[in-house]
Amino acid sequence: MGYCLGVDLGTTFVAAARSDDSQVEMVTLGDRSVVMPAAVYVGEDGELVVGEAADRRASSSPERVARQFKRRLGDPTPMRLGDASYSASDLLAALLREVIARVSVIEGEPPSQVVLTHPANWGPFRRAVFEEVPQAAAVPDALTLTEPEAAAMHYAATRRLDNDELVAVYDLGGGTFDATVVRKVPDGVATLGTPEGVERLGGIDFDQALFEFIDHTADGALTALDMGDPGNVTALARLRQDCVLAKEALSVDTEAVVPVFLPGRHFDVRVTRAEFENMIRAQLESTIIALSRALRTAGVTADELSAVLLVGGSSRIPLVARMVSEELGRPILVDTHPKYAVALGAATPAGRPLTAPAPITTPPPAPASVRSTLLRTGAAALALAGAGALAWTLAAPSSTPPAPPASAAAAPPPPAVLPAPRHLARPKAAAVLVSRSEPVIDVLDGASLSELDAATLAPRWTVALPRPGTSLGELNDESVCVGTGTREGSTECLPVNRATRTVDAAFPLPGEVFATSPVDGGTSVVHLNQDGVLSVMDVRTHAVRSAPLTGWRRETSRSLVGVGGHRAYVVGNVEAPVPMLTTVNLDTMAVTTIPWPPTARPAHPGATSFMRVSPDDDTLYLVTDHDLIGLDAATMRQRFQVPQHAQLAPSVALTPDGRYLYLLTEDGELRVVEAATGRQVSSGHTGRKPTKIFTTDRGRQLLVQTEDGLDLFDTSAFAGA
């Protein structure tokens, strides 16, 4: 009698479970644990050693060990280990070969079926590369399944669910986060909508947050170490392991002590659970946003869920359950061993037919549609609910990636010539505001406010103000706020009604404004004053919610402020030895402060002059004197840093579809770059020295503010417009 083997090739650990007609159980892979570390060591003779043995040997030769390489799957740049180079798929295949070998020894025979799991938010390319892993490990008939769906299978098999019952799966592991909504069907579970997630977020990022907290506590002693000294390398490797232990301890205790052993120096750092939660709260908020997106794509409200299933080792952090419960108000289910649920679910199909994810060539479903695949030994049948029925047989995975659909083909790059602009010569504008609701532009010139047609720059009207203004903010669909300074340390807003062209009575703003930005469609305005108090004012009621920023210094001159759809990001002083990053949830005013990670800093942080946040709070864009930097807003890790080889103006505009960014150089060159990679796809020249850039008329126009007026360009020639 054969058995099925489910394997969870995780970012930090590998787990496996086996099943037959009678039971599903875990298989012990480690020397002292059920799971084994996802680590590969390359010996001097080229032999690959995996798991705990790799961890032990890495202490003396860290340059020969690879960890967390699952995150690099699909990266064409190989990893150098010793004298050889390996891709992430090579190393994952080495792990899978070892798992198959160990289990075959325990069971006395190889498995009759192997099911592998992967993150739900992987796209077609990553899934195709992942299919190469079992091929390289000599398991050509392996089937694949998303991690949240596997966890849901395990839950459905061990606890009774009624047909049509809905469960949300919150899967936070060592390196990735996935969110999926599943429905119980007679033969298993089916996925609703599109799984969502955060690809680079998990326990290793929380370990890094602790490490950087210790570095900040020690005044940068860790980052100052010479990594060419083997003693320092060993000391930091030990400290990182102690950070992992402290993180796990804080899930069951309210404080932990991390010993720090550096060459010639030893000290302890005490960390409380509250401090740790403050470090990771902003990152966990991104998982809540992804979970909400998964519900929307499934066409499901929180009230329709019977429960939320927490899966993955990092879901044991107490703050996770609290935040999910507060957001959705549904029962929270935590498996006894959440890090095993995926492997157990992957092994489940051997005993009964259950659903699995559709092949990567399946067209995307409608928001409320149901995807259902029937896993069988050696093949799978696909049934797609919707307007019609679609079915075929899925053969053994091919090592050749499927051709991208026609709709995904790369669009031709936009032309490199800017059309002639419409130019409006006027006195130097104090502020320019592009309306969100109408194709109009507001221009503040001293003590007058003018409204222009966004397509032609033709003036519509001008009103005189009782006092000169310095800033503009959109209050709602009909009104604009003109910020004016009245006396030292205070500011006021003069509301101007666009419809009646009248100026209403001024109302005070909370303190001297350092930065301001409208949010919530213009119903609220965010202010950061010189004392480091960030406030959100409801412009309809004048109600103010405020939060002081940690470690703010009034005299700082090198600060970055960015406001997204639901969060504000502030770096109080980028020139500090260890700058502090503060994130404020604009809905709850919860404040999170962590050391600005080295991975988020430009090569010359003092040159950073501008920060922009994408409206979905997914990406931060930093503009330095000569570089464009893209950061993952959840993890603060660099996605790219692209030298521009020219002095950049401190301004960025994002196309409405989020695909492209417009950059300006100080000599008037306009550059169009991919928002995801920073790669330049086109350029042109404005002909004048620019100061700021905006998109108008829903992206169909590009407005460039110059020293002597405004230039309006037609963006139809550019991609993403």
VOGU-3710 file (C-alpha; in Angstrom, 3 decimals, decimal comma):
1> mgyclgvdlg> 0,000/0,000/0,000  1,484/3,333/-1,053  1,390/6,636/0,765  1,165/10,312/-0,187  3,844/12,757/0,938  3,018/16,447/1,409  6,052/18,750/1,531  6,096/22,382/2,628  9,347/23,903/1,328  9,227/27,007/3,492
11> ttfvaaarsd> 11,481/30,037/3,608  13,015/29,114/6,960  11,914/25,514/7,620  10,916/22,404/5,683  8,052/20,235/6,926  6,639/16,975/5,580  3,580/14,837/6,310  2,514/11,428/5,035  -0,924/9,927/4,636  -2,534/6,650/3,708
21> dsqvemvtlg> -6,075/5,333/3,839  -6,140/5,462/7,637  -4,352/8,590/8,865  -2,351/11,736/8,161  0,717/12,420/10,322  3,909/14,442/10,384  7,253/12,901/9,459  10,244/13,857/11,605  12,921/15,485/9,442  15,241/17,128/11,976
31> drsvvmpaav> 17,584/15,747/14,603  15,727/17,437/17,453  12,610/18,736/15,742  9,869/17,594/13,406  10,935/20,223/10,864  14,392/20,901/9,492  15,992/24,281/8,676  15,791/25,376/5,043  19,567/25,691/4,838  22,065/24,266/2,348
41> yvgedgelvv> 25,818/24,045/2,933  28,300/23,410/0,128  31,402/21,508/1,212  34,851/22,010/-0,256  34,324/18,835/-2,282  31,069/20,194/-3,700  28,832/17,981/-1,540  25,514/19,570/-0,557  24,572/19,236/3,099  21,113/20,355/4,208
51> geaadrrass> 19,122/21,013/7,373  20,637/21,078/10,847  23,957/19,729/9,593  24,212/22,739/7,285  23,474/25,061/10,201  26,208/23,487/12,314  28,856/23,742/9,596  27,888/27,295/8,733  29,305/28,656/11,996  32,856/28,096/10,746
61> spervarqfk> 32,250/28,831/7,032  29,249/31,176/6,700  30,138/31,977/3,082  29,288/28,373/2,131  25,736/28,323/3,503  22,513/29,570/1,903  19,333/30,402/3,802  16,029/32,049/2,879  16,725/31,360/-0,804  13,072/30,597/-1,511
71> rrlgdptpmr> 12,562/34,364/-1,719  14,982/34,437/-4,644  13,160/31,862/-6,750  13,089/33,203/-10,300  15,989/35,620/-9,738  18,382/35,071/-12,673  21,395/36,058/-10,535  22,921/32,885/-9,026  24,129/32,598/-5,450  27,827/32,000/-4,936
81> lgdasysasd> 28,566/29,309/-2,351  32,215/28,387/-2,064  33,582/27,894/-5,559  30,263/27,194/-7,281  27,076/29,056/-8,186  23,522/27,863/-7,537  20,050/29,100/-8,357  17,270/29,089/-5,801  15,568/26,225/-7,645  18,799/24,160/-7,412
91> llaallrevi> 18,872/24,608/-3,637  15,155/23,880/-3,201  15,647/20,714/-5,240  18,471/19,694/-2,874  16,103/20,107/0,079  13,360/18,107/-1,639  15,765/15,281/-2,569  16,853/15,012/1,068  13,241/14,980/2,293  12,313/12,197/-0,148
101> arvsviegep> 15,403/10,197/0,863  14,781/10,522/4,613  11,113/9,651/4,378  11,810/6,690/2,067  14,196/5,263/4,677  11,606/5,689/7,433  8,753/4,217/5,384  10,793/1,544/3,637  9,701/2,736/0,189  9,390/5,968/-1,771
111> psqvvlthpa> 6,039/7,809/-1,792  3,501/6,966/-4,491  2,494/10,636/-4,731  4,197/13,911/-3,785  2,348/17,197/-3,292  4,355/20,433/-2,973  3,041/23,750/-1,692  3,880/27,331/-2,669  2,689/30,856/-1,764  -0,709/31,740/-3,193
121> nwgpfrravf> 0,397/35,117/-4,544  3,047/33,741/-6,880  2,371/34,648/-10,489  2,707/32,435/-13,580  6,462/32,968/-13,898  7,295/31,992/-10,304  4,982/28,974/-10,484  6,610/27,834/-13,712  10,089/28,111/-12,173  8,840/26,240/-9,095
131> eevpqaaavp> 7,794/23,347/-11,340  11,478/22,879/-12,162  12,199/21,952/-8,532  10,562/18,483/-8,509  11,959/17,837/-11,994  15,496/18,494/-10,699  14,792/16,349/-7,623  13,685/13,399/-9,812  10,025/13,683/-8,764  8,477/14,467/-12,172
141> daltltepea> 4,893/13,594/-11,208  4,704/15,921/-8,198  1,548/18,022/-7,886  1,451/21,570/-6,531  -0,948/23,335/-4,205  -1,045/26,811/-2,644  -0,145/26,993/1,030  -3,413/28,547/2,297  -5,500/25,995/0,417  -3,434/23,171/1,890
151> aamhyaatrr> -3,991/24,570/5,383  -7,732/24,811/4,706  -7,771/21,169/3,552  -6,188/20,129/6,830  -8,736/22,122/8,791  -11,666/20,728/6,796  -10,399/17,181/7,287  -9,931/17,468/11,054  -12,882/19,659/12,064  -16,391/19,376/10,770
161> ldndelvavy> -17,465/22,078/8,350  -20,893/22,334/6,812  -21,177/22,572/3,050  -20,914/26,167/1,792  -19,303/27,293/5,067  -16,745/30,065/4,475  -13,329/30,338/6,148  -10,591/32,933/5,630  -7,025/31,619/5,841  -4,374/33,978/7,251
171> dlgggtfdat> -0,996/32,353/6,522  2,018/34,165/8,006  5,154/32,060/7,744  8,867/32,594/7,872  9,148/34,598/4,688  5,764/35,172/3,026  2,184/36,078/3,855  -0,897/34,728/2,057  -4,607/35,366/2,520  -7,295/33,211/0,921
181> vvrkvpdgva> -11,046/32,703/1,288  -12,266/29,109/0,899  -15,682/27,496/0,814  -16,465/23,958/2,015  -17,739/21,825/-0,862  -18,824/18,167/-0,736  -15,413/16,853/-1,843  -13,164/19,293/0,038  -12,616/23,045/-0,174  -12,700/25,530/-3,063
191> tlgtpegver> -10,975/28,882/-3,339  -13,062/32,012/-3,859  -11,740/35,007/-5,730  -8,007/35,668/-5,973  -5,554/34,911/-3,149  -3,730/37,984/-1,881  -0,529/38,365/0,057  2,725/40,129/0,830  5,506/38,271/-0,890  8,409/39,390/1,302
201> lggidfdqal> 7,036/39,465/4,811  7,408/36,906/7,563  9,274/35,822/10,650  12,703/36,654/9,256  11,636/40,282/8,894  10,527/40,344/12,528  13,915/38,861/13,484  15,550/41,679/11,531  13,431/44,265/13,360  14,737/42,927/16,691
211> fefidhtadg> 18,289/42,955/15,376  17,969/46,590/14,288  16,367/47,513/17,621  19,430/46,108/19,390  21,711/47,984/17,008  19,835/51,214/17,770  20,045/50,530/21,510  23,794/50,019/21,121  24,197/53,307/19,176  24,939/51,540/15,899
221> altaldmgdp> 27,597/49,211/17,316  26,453/46,300/15,152  26,465/48,121/11,812  29,858/49,620/12,686  31,519/46,184/12,941  34,121/45,202/10,369  32,564/42,242/8,552  35,982/41,277/7,221  36,800/40,026/10,722  35,677/36,374/11,132
231> gnvtalarlr> 35,107/36,981/14,840  32,555/39,688/14,088  30,786/37,490/11,534  30,465/34,686/14,083  29,262/37,074/16,797  26,519/38,510/14,567  25,433/35,039/13,439  24,996/34,042/17,088  23,130/37,275/17,830  20,703/36,646/14,960
241> qdcvlakeal> 19,916/33,217/16,385  19,323/34,807/19,786  16,949/37,303/18,134  14,934/34,366/16,789  14,757/32,818/20,272  13,731/36,154/21,796  10,977/36,611/19,204  9,588/33,168/19,982  9,852/33,788/23,739  7,824/36,997/23,427
251> svdteavvpv> 4,884/34,960/22,108  4,566/33,298/25,527  6,198/35,834/27,853  5,952/39,594/28,282  9,699/40,240/28,043  12,923/38,679/26,851  16,619/39,390/27,307  18,937/39,162/24,314  22,618/38,595/25,166  25,032/40,435/22,890
261> flpgrhfdvr> 28,574/39,058/22,694  30,828/41,248/20,570  34,623/41,031/20,451  35,758/42,888/23,546  32,232/43,821/24,630  29,272/42,038/26,236  25,901/43,440/27,241  22,251/42,429/27,480  19,268/44,090/25,815  15,862/43,760/27,454
271> vtraefenmi> 12,906/43,750/25,062  9,284/43,829/26,167  6,423/42,365/24,212  4,952/45,859/23,827  8,211/47,146/22,303  8,385/44,204/19,912  4,772/44,669/18,866  5,487/48,341/18,203  8,355/47,307/15,893  6,220/45,027/13,726
281> raqlestiia> 2,763/46,617/13,899  3,115/48,497/10,606  4,198/45,320/8,825  1,258/43,388/10,268  -1,099/46,136/9,128  -0,099/45,322/5,558  -1,284/41,739/6,123  -4,653/43,009/7,334  -4,963/45,096/4,162  -4,132/42,036/2,031
291> lsralrtagv> -6,685/39,959/3,945  -9,332/42,600/3,279  -8,434/42,550/-0,421  -8,870/38,766/-0,477  -12,364/39,169/0,976  -13,247/41,779/-1,658  -12,056/39,647/-4,583  -14,052/36,736/-3,199  -17,177/38,877/-2,966  -17,450/37,996/0,734
301> tadelsavll> -18,034/40,198/3,772  -16,506/39,503/7,166  -19,940/38,706/8,605  -20,266/35,784/6,185  -17,136/34,059/7,516  -17,526/31,324/10,092  -13,950/31,871/11,270  -10,433/33,030/10,375  -7,817/30,274/10,399  -4,327/31,384/11,460
311> vggssriplv> -1,558/29,365/9,828  2,235/29,608/9,826  4,711/29,865/12,670  4,613/33,669/12,805  0,830/33,635/13,313  1,544/32,585/16,914  2,567/36,162/17,713  -0,261/37,349/20,026  -0,608/40,683/18,208  -1,648/38,838/15,036
321> armvseelgr> -4,774/37,326/16,578  -5,693/40,641/18,215  -5,383/42,656/15,002  -7,276/40,117/12,891  -10,043/39,897/15,487  -10,331/43,689/15,767  -10,478/44,080/11,992  -12,972/41,322/11,144  -14,775/40,601/14,401  -14,871/36,853/13,655
331> pilvdthpky> -13,739/33,819/15,697  -10,010/33,163/15,419  -8,831/29,569/15,014  -5,203/28,668/15,737  -3,941/25,183/14,995  -2,041/23,456/17,814  0,998/23,476/15,530  0,317/26,155/12,906  3,649/25,595/11,150  2,612/21,984/10,368
341> avalgaatpa> -0,846/22,695/8,941  0,372/23,276/5,374  2,303/20,005/5,160  -0,587/18,063/6,722  -3,021/19,592/4,251  -0,742/18,825/1,311  -0,723/15,150/2,318  -4,497/14,990/2,735  -5,577/14,318/-0,904  -4,275/10,750/-0,834
351> grpltapapi> -7,212/9,614/1,273  -9,982/11,539/-0,472  -10,467/13,778/-3,502  -10,066/17,406/-2,467  -9,757/20,667/-4,319  -6,456/22,217/-5,309  -5,443/25,368/-7,168  -6,064/25,699/-10,854  -3,100/25,375/-13,242  -1,210/28,533/-13,909
361> ttpppapasv> -2,665/28,762/-17,421  -6,194/29,196/-16,078  -7,749/32,583/-16,926  -8,400/34,761/-13,860  -11,889/34,185/-12,423  -14,562/36,772/-11,864  -14,471/38,225/-8,341  -17,133/35,938/-6,905  -16,305/32,843/-8,987  -15,127/29,549/-7,550
371> rstllrtgaa> -11,989/27,733/-8,714  -11,993/24,005/-8,054  -9,441/21,406/-9,084  -9,692/17,714/-8,242  -6,355/16,195/-7,229  -5,826/12,595/-8,316  -2,799/10,334/-8,384  -0,811/11,150/-11,524  -3,275/13,645/-12,990  -5,779/16,324/-12,054
381> alalagagal> -9,105/17,370/-13,515  -10,119/21,014/-13,475  -13,658/22,299/-13,128  -14,243/26,039/-13,435  -17,564/27,463/-12,265  -18,995/30,361/-14,209  -20,806/30,966/-17,468  -19,671/27,614/-18,882  -17,882/24,434/-17,844  -14,231/23,922/-18,675
391> awtlaapsst> -12,284/20,720/-18,057  -8,992/19,158/-19,099  -6,300/16,819/-17,775  -3,184/18,225/-16,153  -0,203/16,119/-17,128  3,074/15,925/-15,250  4,588/19,401/-14,736  6,719/20,617/-17,575  10,058/22,298/-17,038  9,268/24,723/-19,852
401> ppappasaaa> 7,483/27,841/-18,602  4,193/28,464/-20,357  4,029/31,247/-22,878  2,543/34,409/-21,390  -0,984/35,245/-22,493  -1,315/37,803/-25,240  -2,638/40,370/-22,795  0,526/40,029/-20,721  2,876/40,660/-23,632  5,254/43,524/-23,066
411> appppavlpa> 3,883/46,766/-24,449  6,179/48,665/-26,789  8,116/51,407/-25,009  6,681/54,906/-25,366  8,373/57,286/-27,764  11,281/59,341/-26,512  10,020/62,694/-27,763  7,814/64,989/-25,724  5,073/66,780/-27,623  5,133/70,542/-27,507
421> prhlarpkaa> 3,527/71,791/-24,283  0,943/74,427/-23,623  2,701/77,081/-21,580  1,163/79,498/-19,121  3,449/82,341/-18,093  2,529/83,691/-14,678  4,258/84,840/-11,492  6,015/82,116/-9,532  3,234/80,068/-7,966  3,397/79,526/-4,232
431> avlvsrsepv> 1,476/76,237/-4,560  -0,320/74,139/-7,171  -3,158/71,688/-6,471  -4,549/69,156/-8,931  -8,170/68,346/-8,113  -9,052/64,711/-7,487  -12,677/65,014/-8,479  -12,624/67,357/-11,480  -10,195/68,111/-14,342  -9,154/71,444/-12,832
441> idvldgasls> -5,964/72,921/-11,376  -5,780/75,425/-8,529  -2,857/77,854/-8,518  -1,957/80,022/-5,535  -0,213/83,312/-6,404  0,358/85,425/-3,327  -3,046/86,602/-2,111  -5,074/85,215/-5,026  -6,320/81,758/-5,936  -7,012/80,871/-9,576
451> eldaatlapr> -8,710/77,842/-11,076  -7,536/76,580/-14,481  -8,942/74,075/-16,920  -6,664/71,017/-16,653  -6,790/70,309/-20,402  -6,048/73,810/-21,714  -4,690/75,852/-18,768  -7,386/78,411/-19,611  -8,410/80,370/-16,475  -11,903/79,759/-15,115
461> wtvalprpgt> -11,951/82,238/-12,245  -9,783/84,060/-9,685  -10,618/85,079/-6,124  -8,797/87,493/-3,843  -7,726/86,204/-0,410  -7,622/88,273/2,775  -4,084/87,001/3,497  -1,298/85,460/1,370  -1,196/81,687/1,432  1,671/79,184/1,252
471> slgelndesv> -0,037/75,789/0,820  -3,095/74,187/-0,768  -5,163/71,177/0,246  -8,385/69,786/-1,191  -11,095/69,720/1,474  -13,845/68,030/-0,519  -15,370/68,051/-3,985  -16,245/71,752/-3,730  -13,711/73,401/-1,442  -9,992/74,091/-1,231
481> cvgtgtregs> -7,993/74,884/1,910  -5,459/77,700/1,574  -2,906/77,432/4,375  -1,769/80,786/5,777  0,654/81,663/8,564  -0,904/83,973/11,134  1,729/84,143/13,844  4,755/82,201/15,054  3,835/78,625/15,815  0,354/78,579/14,337
491> teclpvnrat> -1,411/78,200/11,000  -4,932/78,622/9,719  -6,991/77,326/6,818  -9,004/79,634/4,559  -11,663/77,443/2,896  -12,458/78,563/-0,656  -15,691/77,276/-2,170  -15,132/76,421/-5,845  -18,818/76,513/-6,702  -19,614/79,933/-5,212
501> rtvdaafplp> -16,052/81,320/-5,423  -16,271/82,644/-1,884  -13,844/82,538/1,024  -15,292/81,141/4,251  -14,192/81,909/7,788  -10,734/80,635/8,655  -10,224/77,856/11,196  -6,986/77,024/13,025  -4,744/74,111/12,135  -2,856/72,231/14,886
511> gevfatspvd> 0,451/74,051/15,136  2,985/75,301/12,653  2,667/73,026/9,637  5,811/71,197/8,568  4,039/69,071/5,955  0,449/68,682/4,857  -1,447/66,299/2,606  -5,139/65,509/1,964  -6,458/61,975/2,511  -9,806/60,156/2,484
521> ggtsvvhlnq> -10,884/61,774/-0,781  -10,297/65,216/0,667  -12,408/64,901/3,834  -9,310/64,932/6,063  -5,972/66,706/6,038  -2,759/65,386/7,610  -0,459/67,850/9,365  2,964/67,371/10,893  4,043/70,330/12,963  7,542/71,408/13,928
531> dgvlsvmdvr> 7,209/69,750/17,338  6,704/66,335/15,782  2,964/66,008/16,403  1,135/64,438/13,493  -2,542/65,310/13,309  -5,473/64,341/11,141  -8,203/66,971/10,928  -11,705/66,243/9,681  -12,361/69,359/7,638  -16,142/68,976/7,958
541> thavrsaplt> -16,209/69,026/11,758  -12,723/70,460/12,531  -12,200/67,469/14,861  -8,518/66,665/15,339  -6,834/63,344/16,154  -3,148/63,663/17,015  -0,183/61,433/17,764  3,288/62,579/18,894  6,183/61,047/16,974  8,872/59,247/18,936
551> gwrretsrsl> 12,317/60,842/18,995  11,380/63,895/16,921  13,810/66,810/17,044  12,451/70,252/16,204  15,779/71,487/14,833  16,102/68,712/12,268  16,329/69,866/8,665  16,706/66,544/6,856  13,331/64,881/7,331  11,183/62,840/4,977
561> vgvgghrayv> 7,400/62,781/5,045  5,117/60,678/2,868  1,351/60,134/3,103  -0,420/57,208/1,463  -4,008/56,078/1,487  -4,101/54,949/5,123  -0,623/55,539/6,572  1,898/58,315/6,999  5,643/57,668/6,994  8,136/59,997/8,665
571> vgnveapvpm> 11,918/59,772/8,931  12,804/62,422/11,484  16,438/62,962/10,530  17,981/60,974/7,699  21,445/62,236/8,626  21,368/60,633/12,095  23,691/57,629/12,642  20,608/55,403/12,987  17,584/57,282/11,557  14,206/56,395/13,044
581> lttvnldtma> 11,234/55,551/10,856  7,794/56,311/12,280  4,624/54,939/10,728  1,223/56,327/11,746  -2,007/54,496/10,946  -4,254/57,362/9,904  -7,390/55,392/10,802  -6,407/54,500/14,382  -3,479/56,933/14,983  -1,394/53,975/16,180
591> vttipwppta> 2,303/54,910/16,051  5,082/52,468/15,192  8,744/53,476/15,416  11,685/51,362/14,324  15,259/52,088/13,256  15,229/52,857/9,551  16,651/49,580/8,201  20,002/49,772/6,393  18,336/48,012/3,447  16,024/51,031/3,081
601> rpahpgatsf> 18,701/53,680/3,164  20,305/55,183/0,077  24,068/55,141/-0,288  24,163/58,803/0,763  21,130/59,358/3,037  21,854/63,046/3,489  21,045/63,516/-0,183  17,492/62,197/0,167  15,136/65,060/-0,556  11,705/63,615/-1,330
611> mrvspdddtl> 9,501/60,665/-0,392  6,315/59,596/-2,166  3,905/56,826/-1,108  1,754/54,909/-3,548  -1,988/55,351/-2,858  -2,330/51,662/-1,875  0,462/52,033/0,736  2,430/49,289/-1,020  5,535/51,187/-2,141  7,654/54,102/-0,950
621> ylvtdhdlig> 9,623/56,033/-3,536  12,686/58,007/-2,413  14,299/60,620/-4,616  17,895/61,497/-3,760  20,163/63,886/-5,604  20,994/61,242/-8,201  18,996/58,072/-7,411  15,464/56,702/-7,477  14,818/54,126/-4,750  11,784/51,878/-4,408
631> ldaatmrqrf> 10,996/50,373/-0,991  8,535/47,676/0,033  6,349/49,612/2,475  5,633/46,497/4,554  9,228/45,392/5,085  11,215/48,559/4,263  13,476/46,492/2,032  14,794/47,920/-1,201  13,083/46,722/-4,343  15,461/48,743/-6,486
641> qvpqhaqlap> 17,952/51,613/-6,432  18,558/53,073/-9,879  21,221/55,755/-10,469  19,894/58,624/-12,593  23,279/60,234/-13,442  21,713/63,678/-13,197  20,565/66,072/-10,488  16,928/65,240/-9,746  14,188/67,664/-8,784  12,409/66,693/-5,529
651> svaltpdgry> 9,162/65,602/-7,155  7,588/62,402/-8,524  4,283/61,787/-10,316  2,620/58,374/-10,545  0,374/57,329/-13,436  -3,201/56,464/-12,406  -2,696/52,750/-13,144  0,405/52,701/-10,940  2,648/51,287/-13,676  4,912/54,250/-14,366
661> lylltedgel> 6,608/57,137/-12,574  7,496/60,523/-14,003  10,808/61,994/-12,811  12,349/65,380/-13,472  15,975/66,393/-13,596  16,897/69,917/-12,624  17,911/70,746/-16,192  14,393/69,970/-17,438  14,604/66,363/-18,611  11,455/64,300/-18,069
671> rvveaatgrq> 11,973/60,566/-17,499  9,375/57,791/-17,581  10,343/54,745/-15,482  8,632/51,501/-14,486  7,203/51,833/-10,972  7,985/48,191/-10,165  11,637/48,180/-11,234  12,811/51,775/-11,704  13,838/50,922/-15,287  13,682/53,917/-17,628
681> vssghtgrkp> 11,467/53,388/-20,671  11,372/56,872/-22,176  12,518/60,445/-21,787  11,993/63,918/-23,153  12,761/67,544/-22,287  10,525/70,239/-20,862  12,660/73,125/-22,115  12,563/74,963/-18,782  13,933/74,471/-15,285  11,212/72,483/-13,424
691> tkifttdrgr> 10,295/72,511/-9,748  7,342/70,099/-9,417  5,385/67,625/-11,519  1,743/66,491/-11,416  -0,596/64,290/-13,449  -3,959/65,858/-14,292  -7,220/64,980/-16,010  -7,009/61,357/-14,812  -3,494/60,988/-16,123  -4,117/62,271/-19,628
701> qllvqtedgl> -2,082/65,419/-18,961  1,232/66,071/-17,283  1,660/69,412/-15,493  5,177/70,695/-14,871  5,604/73,651/-12,560  8,607/75,735/-13,615  10,283/78,848/-12,301  8,427/81,063/-14,781  5,063/79,343/-15,173  3,276/76,098/-15,917
711> dlfdtsafag> 3,801/73,654/-18,796  1,089/71,167/-19,774  2,045/68,056/-21,778  -0,166/65,511/-23,493  0,775/62,084/-22,042  -1,004/59,982/-24,661  2,400/59,231/-26,171  3,608/57,665/-22,929  2,925/54,174/-21,572  0,589/53,977/-18,620
721> a> -1,170/57,244/-19,404
//
